[in-house]
Amino acid sequence: MNRCLAPALLLRKHVALMLAFLLAGQCAWAQITKREFPVAALRGTLTVTAPPEALVDGKAARLSPGARIYNQQNLIQLSGSLVGQPLLVNYTRDSVGNVHLVWVLTAEEAREKRPQAAGAPGFFERLGL
C-alpha cells in the first residue's frame, strides 16, 4: 500500500511545467521577425546558369566556393535547383568579387529600397515598370 502521494504530485507538476515551456516555445517560434540584411548587400537579379556560373543583372558572375543562397523562407537553397530562374535578390560579394551570400526576396522585402551595383538597371526598370 502506497501512502505517499508526493511522487505522483511531483510528476504532475513536472509534466505541467514541461507542457507550459513547450507551448511558450511554440509561441515564440511563430514570431519570426523580418530578415536583416548586411549594409553592404546589393540588390539585383540573379540567374544561375550552370553552377557555379551565374548572371547578376545580365553580367557574368561566379558563385564563391562557400556561397549560400537563402530562399524566401530563409532556408538554404542549392544553386542547382535554381538554374534558369531570374530571381530578385540581395547579395554580397567576397574579397575576390564572387557572389557569396544571396537572399531571394519576398514581395515585401522587394518593395524596400536598396542600393544596386553601379550601372546596373533595376529589376523593375528591365520589366518596364
Buried (B, 14 or more C-beta within 10 A) or exposed (E): EEEEEEEEEEEEEEEEEEEEEEEEEEEEEEEEEEEEBEEEBBBBBBBBEEBBBBBBBEEEBBBBEEBEBBBBEEEEBEBEEBEEEBBBBBBBBBEEEBBBBBBBBBEEBBEEEBEBBEEBEBBEEEEEE
